[in-house]
Amino acid sequence: MRREKNKKSLITSIIFITLLGAIIYLAQSPYFEREAPQIHSSDVIYWNRVDPLEIVLRDNIGIKHYSAKLNDDERTVTTISRSLDEKSDEVVLKIEYPRLGFHYNKTRFTLDIEVVDSSLWNFMSGNKTTKTIQVIVDHIKPTVSVTANSYSITKGGSALVIFKAFDENLVDLYIETNYGKRFEVIPFYKENYYIALLAWPVNEDSFSAHIVATDIAGNVTKRRVPYYLVNRKYRVSNIEVSDSFIDNQITNLARQYPQFDYIDGGVELFKAVNETLRAQNIEVINKASQITDFSRIDHWSIEPFYPLRGGAVQAGYGDYRIYTYKGQRISESYHLGIDYASIRNAPILMSNPGIVKYARFNGLYGNMLLVDHGLGLFSLYAHCSTVYVQEGDTVSKGDKIGETGVTGLAFGDHLHFGIVINGVEVRPKEWMDRNWIKLNIDDIIKKAKEIIDIQQK
């Protein structure tokens, strides 16, 4: 009797352990996972009806089925319903506006999304997620109109534009150029007006600029800025590179950068410094000269720059330098500033107030200062022997910010002076010319304000 009882207890224990093991297995098995699929979308979507709505679905073990239905409170249209033969952990739904089923004047819908994963949970039916999204139709493009702009832009030079842009749901506004550069815009004077400085790089043969306005529904307006283009010719210089120059100036500069340790010297080291290091230094300037303050500008003015009193020009902006070694062309570069020489360790003075954005060593530029004057305009001072300011300092007109020197790649004591607009180095001479500033900056701002005041009366 006791033996039969023990046998039943053993069987019961085995069954219990088996069931417990099965439960544990099911709980831990990926085939019976219980994590619901995810539907990545905001609760409200604006739709221009031209571009498809994109909804991202994700699941950790794979999606088995999904569907999407549009409803306008009168009728429902299934736009997508699909079962997958192969598991996919991510699906991007592209929902097109139905050609049939809805009247063209409908502006509000609900979008019902359902997604089921391939889990065997819920009695083999899988985990399911549903979401209802409010869809607002907006097919009206932003309005953009140019208020005032500089009449012309010169190759290597700068120009100004002031314009109006409006949309109740504006999400992006900038100026794009034909060479891929994006220029940021700043609110100006009154609501819905904007201002920007633009630049035509010296190494680009052509120039065009378009204001681009995009709203939350994806409607895009592009408006050309009507500049007259002035094609300016720049000097071409042929420079023979000597062994002594490579062994001294080039080698001394390169040894400060471990990335060039594998190059023994000679032409390859010169090319690495002139091309690779130069590109890295220019990228530093680009990053340091981006607009960070987008506060509205009511008034902006600038005085001509005179950074070095009594300085004589040693090299000009835009000089295209072709380097040869023993008669063979080995490299090239553009000189993107003006070199001024005076007495040794001559004082560098500020011509305009600003904020110091960069005050460090920058390769070929040596000890370099970059000062922000607002509206994306920066002045650059390179090869300094001494620097008297730090990053973040506010400087005033007349302040002594440094002294000339031979740091970086310099043939003698001098100042390399540059003007940078939103990352692009441009002709300093324009910003040293009072008449140019008046015609292309001051008068344009004054004219724009007069037009805006008339339009808002």
C-alpha positions, 0 to 999 in steps of 0.5 A: 500500500505504501509502495503504491502511494510512493509510486503515485507521489513519484509520478505526480512529482514527475508530472509537476516537474515536467509541467514546470519545465514546460512552463519555464521553457515556454516563458523563456523560449523566443518562439513564445516571447511576449514583447509587442511590436512597436509602431513608430509614429507621432500621434498627429501627422501632417500630410501633403498627399503627394509624398507617401506617409512613412510609418516604421514598424519594428519587432524583436523576433519578426513581423508576420502581418500588418495593415493600415486603414484610412477613415474620414468618418464616412468611409474606411479604405484599407490602403495596405494589408500584408502577411509576410512569408519571411520574418522581418524585424523592421518594415517601413510602411509607405501609405499612398493617398487612395485614388478612389474612396475619398473626396478630394476636399477631405482634410482630416483622417484617422489612420489605423495601424495594426501589426502582429509579430511571429510569436507563438504566444496568445495561442499561436496568434502572436502579439498585436499592437494597434495605433490610431493616428490623426492625419491632417492634410496640408498641401499648401506650400510655404510662401517665400519672397525676396525683400532686398538683396545685394545687386551682385556677388563676385567669385570669391566674394560675399552678398546679403539677402533679406526675405520673407517666409511664412507657413503656419507649420514651417519646420526648416528654412535655409539657403542652398547653393549649387555647390552643396553649401547650406547657409543658415538664416537669422530672423530679422526686424519683424516677424516672418522676415529673415537675413543671411550672408552668402559666399561664392567660394573662389574654387567654384566656377559658378554660383546660384542660391535658392531659399528653401522653406519646408513645412511639417507636411513636407511641402517645399518652396524654393525661391532663387536669389537674383544676384548678378554674377561677377567672374573675377580672375585670380593670380596663379603662382608656380612655386618650386619646392626645395629640399631644404624647405621640406626638411625644415618648415614642412618636417617641423610642422608635420612632426607635431602630428603623429598621423604623419609619422609613417612618412619619412619625408620628401615629396609625400610629406609635403603633399600630406601637409599641404593637402591632408593637414590643410583640409583638416585645418580648414575643417576646423575653421568651418566648424568654428565659424558656424552660426550659433546665435539665432536671436532676431537681428533688428540692426547690424552694422560693420566697420571696415577691417584694418587689422595691421596698421602700416602693414604691407601686402605680401600675398593676396586672397585667391592666389592659386598656387601650383607646387613643383619639385624638380620641375614636376607638379606635385600639389596645389592649394588656394591662398584664402586670406591676405598676408600683411607684414610690418615690424616683427611682433606687430600688434593686431588690433580689432576693427569691430566688436565680437566674440572670440570663437577660436584661440588655439594652434591650427596647423598651417595657420599656427596660433589662430584667432577667429572672432564672431561679429554676428550674422555668420561673419568671422574675422581670422588672424593666423601665424600669431606669435602671442595671443592675448584673448581666450575663447569666449572673450568679448572684444571691442574695437581697438583691442589688441588681440595678439601679435604677428609671428611665424607659427604654423607654416610661415616664411617670415613674421606676418599676419594672415588675415581672413574673412569667413562667412558661415564656414567659407573663406572669402575676399577680405578686401570687400570687408575692408572697403567702406564703399562696398560695405555701404552698397552691399550691406548697409543700404540693403538693410536700410532698404529692406526695413523701409519695405517691411515698414510699408508692407506692415502699415 
